[in-house]
Amino acid sequence: MVVRFHCVLAATVAALATLSACTLPAAITTPGPKPVERPPSWAAPQVLVPASSFHGVHGLAIDAQGRLLAGTVVGNNMWQVDRRTGDAKVFIAAPEGQSDDIAVGPKGELAWTSYLQGLVRYRESDAAPIRVLAKDLPGINSIDFDRRTGKLYASQVFLGDALWEIDVAGVAAPRLIAKDLGGFNGFEVGPDGLLYGPLWFKGQVVKIDPADGRLTVLNSEFKTPAAANLDGKGHLWVIDTRTGELCRVDLASGRRSVVATLSTAIDNLAIAPDGTVYVSNMADNGIQAVDPATGRVTQVTRGKLAVPSGLKVDGGTLWVADVFGFRGVDMLTGDVRDVHRMQASELEYPFAVGLGSRTIALASWFTGTVQLLDRATQRHVEMVHGFKAPVDAIPMDDGSLLVLELGTGSLLRASGEHFKTRVVVAKDLAGPVQMILARDGAVVLTEAAGNLVRIDLATGARKVLADKLAMPEGLAQTPWGSFVVAESQARRLTEIGPAHGARRSVAEHLPIGLEPGPGMPPFYVATGVAVAADGSIYMTADRNNALLRFWPNR
């Protein structure tokens, strides 16, 4: 993970609304000879893209019992994975299970870093209580024990740049070993008591003496080294997240050799007692096993999508803001293709996608950015920085950019060179979540406080189309003019009439409404909704990473 955003919502979340059967407009005239009629109902949801474990997968460890443990940050859980079958189950539940990295101590104890919470957590055994050893360490990232002495070390990366010794008793404050290292990411303590690991921002693999912070460079041939582990045979195994390479570095000479080329966005690794190297991939929700002798790769587990959020229809394609990737999904077959992946492109954790006539906008409240892609080629055009938690964005035909800011509760229009001119269209929004450009040219958006709101772009005038919704997130307009909204707190899809807010249920008991961790917006992974020209509805399911389709009954 790269950047953390702290926000405070100005409005409280509305209570659950009671659905009622209401009359909605029958149809509106659409281009073509046959207007699309409003269906009496929709069929039960179909799985277009199957569910998967995790919500991005990061740190790996093999504990004293031989269990493969996998950490997640977005999902806030630590998982246990069967190395033979790939079956996964939650090992430590949210929020205590949030883990960017996991370490196993000499007596089988566990320690892990809760990256977004700034905490180091620890427990002596499965039956022991979880204790917080250190706090107020933003971006606490990698962690490992010295198996000879039991000492514990942890590093900050991205939100800080420091290496610490952590008191296992939880009494003494962390001891600063070194700072401004260059991103000392997934490291391991060697049998000599030195710390071996990568410098993310310098492309180097180094060793550090924890006594005085003295650093020695072993190799400088990497693009973005993410993690390193020792095999006990004089080699350091290193993964490069930008190239997808798993490399072996000779400790004596520093010589580097590529053993296997995997997909990009690999994040961490663990070496089993038999020498098998396990590698996590955050964009694939995947773990792979690599034979160190032959380089043979076995897929232990993998998902089609990582953390699907924002969603838009474009011809026969569904564009998915997948947090660790940007993907296109075939609307008929469900086939998923990569467009951009984290670390191998300019992508910065997209949570929402907006379509313009010439460009695609990917918004990330997490990094405060909006990325523009060419709509025809999907190539990077520009990364626009400096927004305050942008939760959605829409490119306009006049070249401007509409941006919905959670941090200020505003709808902005950005224009000019590098979009530096920013004008407030509407303010005092009660926790804005997602928006669309409606057929009448107005913006329609959802508010966490429970509202569906229309904003006149010319005047900024605000009209509430529906209230008392249960955490409304993604929305889309149907061919007959109504709006379909995901009420994540109630785990349902609701159709809302454009004139008087009449509503009816499309589907209920849906796998949406992923619970946030501490310090996160309640809709931090917004449910995406899209409606095709034939009236079929598509929805991302953030609780299990699936993509669902609802055919209209006619």
KAKA-V837778 format. One record per residue. N is the residue number from 1. PSI is psi in radians with two decimals (999 if undefined). Layout:
BEGIN
[[N PSI] [N PSI]]
END
This chain:
BEGIN
[[1 2.69] [2 -0.84] [3 2.56] [4 2.46] [5 2.25] [6 2.23] [7 2.72] [8 2.09] [9 2.43] [10 -0.32] [11 2.69] [12 2.79] [13 2.35] [14 2.69] [15 2.89] [16 2.38] [17 2.60] [18 2.18] [19 2.57] [20 2.67] [21 2.15] [22 2.82] [23 2.25] [24 2.77] [25 2.45] [26 -0.78] [27 2.78] [28 2.75] [29 2.23] [30 2.76] [31 2.50] [32 2.92] [33 -0.41] [34 1.76] [35 2.55] [36 2.13] [37 2.59] [38 2.19] [39 2.69] [40 -0.43] [41 3.13] [42 2.64] [43 2.90] [44 2.63] [45 2.45] [46 2.56] [47 1.94] [48 -0.75] [49 2.22] [50 2.81] [51 2.91] [52 2.88] [53 2.90] [54 3.10] [55 1.27] [56 2.44] [57 2.40] [58 -1.82] [59 2.53] [60 2.61] [61 2.61] [62 2.07] [63 -3.07] [64 -0.36] [65 0.08] [66 0.18] [67 2.38] [68 2.04] [69 2.45] [70 2.30] [71 2.56] [72 2.56] [73 -0.92] [74 -0.73] [75 -0.21] [76 0.26] [77 2.65] [78 2.38] [79 2.72] [80 2.27] [81 2.26] [82 2.04] [83 -0.35] [84 -0.78] [85 -0.36] [86 -0.05] [87 2.43] [88 2.54] [89 2.73] [90 2.25] [91 -0.81] [92 2.10] [93 2.87] [94 2.67] [95 -0.20] [96 -0.44] [97 -0.08] [98 2.15] [99 2.09] [100 -0.51] [101 2.72] [102 2.40] [103 2.52] [104 2.20] [105 3.06] [106 -0.36] [107 0.24] [108 0.07] [109 2.77] [110 2.50] [111 2.56] [112 2.76] [113 2.14] [114 1.57] [115 -0.88] [116 -0.30] [117 -0.20] [118 0.51] [119 2.60] [120 2.11] [121 2.79] [122 2.50] [123 2.56] [124 -0.46] [125 3.04] [126 -0.56] [127 -0.19] [128 2.70] [129 2.71] [130 2.30] [131 2.61] [132 2.06] [133 -0.54] [134 2.61] [135 3.09] [136 0.71] [137 1.35] [138 2.37] [139 0.37] [140 2.23] [141 -1.30] [142 2.72] [143 2.55] [144 2.70] [145 2.60] [146 1.96] [147 -0.17] [148 -0.73] [149 -0.29] [150 0.02] [151 2.64] [152 2.34] [153 2.58] [154 2.64] [155 2.62] [156 2.38] [157 2.51] [158 -0.96] [159 0.00] [160 3.06] [161 1.46] [162 2.78] [163 2.32] [164 2.65] [165 2.26] [166 2.25] [167 2.03] [168 -0.46] [169 -0.30] [170 0.34] [171 -0.93] [172 2.63] [173 2.66] [174 2.48] [175 2.16] [176 2.17] [177 -0.81] [178 2.75] [179 2.96] [180 0.86] [181 -0.50] [182 0.39] [183 1.20] [184 1.59] [185 -2.50] [186 1.70] [187 2.98] [188 2.55] [189 2.22] [190 2.98] [191 -0.30] [192 0.05] [193 -0.03] [194 2.74] [195 2.18] [196 2.24] [197 -3.14] [198 2.68] [199 1.80] [200 -0.82] [201 -0.10] [202 -0.11] [203 0.44] [204 2.73] [205 2.31] [206 2.97] [207 2.51] [208 2.32] [209 2.01] [210 -0.22] [211 -0.72] [212 0.02] [213 0.13] [214 2.30] [215 2.38] [216 2.21] [217 2.26] [218 -0.63] [219 2.52] [220 0.52] [221 0.24] [222 2.74] [223 -1.12] [224 1.45] [225 2.30] [226 -0.55] [227 2.76] [228 2.48] [229 2.61] [230 2.56] [231 0.00] [232 0.13] [233 0.37] [234 0.25] [235 2.58] [236 2.13] [237 2.21] [238 2.39] [239 2.48] [240 1.91] [241 -0.48] [242 -0.66] [243 -0.32] [244 0.24] [245 2.42] [246 2.08] [247 2.68] [248 2.21] [249 2.16] [250 2.16] [251 -0.55] [252 -0.78] [253 -0.35] [254 0.07] [255 2.39] [256 2.36] [257 2.43] [258 2.16] [259 -0.67] [260 2.54] [261 2.01] [262 -3.01] [263 2.76] [264 2.96] [265 0.33] [266 2.59] [267 -0.64] [268 3.02] [269 2.82] [270 2.52] [271 2.17] [272 2.85] [273 -0.49] [274 0.07] [275 -0.19] [276 2.35] [277 2.11] [278 2.31] [279 2.32] [280 2.62] [281 1.97] [282 -0.52] [283 -0.37] [284 -0.01] [285 0.74] [286 2.73] [287 2.30] [288 2.63] [289 2.29] [290 2.23] [291 2.07] [292 -0.40] [293 -0.68] [294 -0.33] [295 0.09] [296 2.34] [297 2.28] [298 2.28] [299 2.02] [300 -0.84] [301 2.64] [302 2.58] [303 2.85] [304 -0.63] [305 2.73] [306 -1.16] [307 1.32] [308 2.32] [309 -1.83] [310 2.62] [311 2.39] [312 2.60] [313 2.36] [314 1.62] [315 -2.14] [316 0.24] [317 2.48] [318 2.09] [319 2.25] [320 2.12] [321 1.86] [322 0.38] [323 -0.97] [324 0.10] [325 2.93] [326 2.16] [327 2.67] [328 2.34] [329 2.25] [330 2.16] [331 -0.45] [332 -0.79] [333 -0.38] [334 0.09] [335 2.37] [336 2.32] [337 2.51] [338 2.37] [339 -0.93] [340 2.57] [341 2.61] [342 2.51] [343 -0.47] [344 0.10] [345 -3.04] [346 0.02] [347 2.44] [348 1.37] [349 1.22] [350 2.34] [351 -0.24] [352 2.67] [353 2.33] [354 2.48] [355 2.25] [356 3.09] [357 -0.48] [358 -0.41] [359 2.84] [360 2.38] [361 2.27] [362 2.03] [363 2.44] [364 1.83] [365 -0.44] [366 -0.67] [367 -0.06] [368 0.52] [369 2.75] [370 2.13] [371 2.35] [372 2.30] [373 2.59] [374 2.22] [375 -0.59] [376 -0.71] [377 -0.27] [378 0.34] [379 2.65] [380 2.32] [381 -0.91] [382 2.56] [383 2.08] [384 2.08] [385 3.01] [386 0.14] [387 2.75] [388 1.57] [389 1.14] [390 2.08] [391 -0.24] [392 2.76] [393 2.58] [394 2.13] [395 2.36] [396 2.78] [397 -0.44] [398 0.11] [399 -0.13] [400 3.07] [401 2.13] [402 2.26] [403 2.26] [404 2.00] [405 2.09] [406 -0.66] [407 -0.53] [408 -0.10] [409 0.69] [410 2.71] [411 2.11] [412 2.69] [413 2.03] [414 2.40] [415 -3.12] [416 -2.99] [417 2.15] [418 0.40] [419 0.63] [420 -0.37] [421 2.07] [422 2.09] [423 2.36] [424 2.11] [425 -0.75] [426 2.54] [427 3.12] [428 0.62] [429 2.46] [430 1.27] [431 1.11] [432 2.51] [433 -1.11] [434 2.80] [435 2.80] [436 2.79] [437 1.95] [438 2.95] [439 -0.41] [440 0.08] [441 -0.09] [442 2.84] [443 2.32] [444 2.28] [445 2.84] [446 2.57] [447 2.42] [448 -0.44] [449 -0.09] [450 0.34] [451 2.61] [452 2.12] [453 2.43] [454 2.29] [455 2.13] [456 2.08] [457 -0.45] [458 -0.68] [459 -0.29] [460 0.07] [461 2.46] [462 2.35] [463 2.22] [464 2.05] [465 -0.53] [466 2.53] [467 -3.12] [468 0.59] [469 2.70] [470 1.55] [471 1.18] [472 2.40] [473 -1.83] [474 2.66] [475 2.78] [476 2.75] [477 2.42] [478 2.87] [479 -0.39] [480 0.11] [481 -0.22] [482 3.08] [483 2.43] [484 2.20] [485 2.40] [486 2.02] [487 1.63] [488 -0.58] [489 -0.56] [490 -0.13] [491 0.89] [492 2.81] [493 2.36] [494 2.37] [495 2.32] [496 2.23] [497 2.54] [498 -0.39] [499 -0.94] [500 0.11] [501 0.29] [502 2.49] [503 2.70] [504 2.75] [505 2.35] [506 -0.80] [507 2.66] [508 3.02] [509 0.84] [510 2.68] [511 1.08] [512 2.91] [513 0.82] [514 2.22] [515 2.36] [516 2.79] [517 3.05] [518 2.41] [519 0.08] [520 2.61] [521 2.56] [522 -0.35] [523 0.70] [524 -0.48] [525 1.68] [526 2.37] [527 2.23] [528 2.49] [529 2.41] [530 2.57] [531 2.24] [532 3.00] [533 -0.43] [534 0.07] [535 -0.03] [536 2.55] [537 2.47] [538 2.51] [539 2.37] [540 2.47] [541 1.72] [542 -0.27] [543 -0.46] [544 0.12] [545 0.33] [546 2.91] [547 2.15] [548 2.66] [549 2.46] [550 1.90] [551 2.45] [552 2.42] [553 2.17] [554 999]]
END
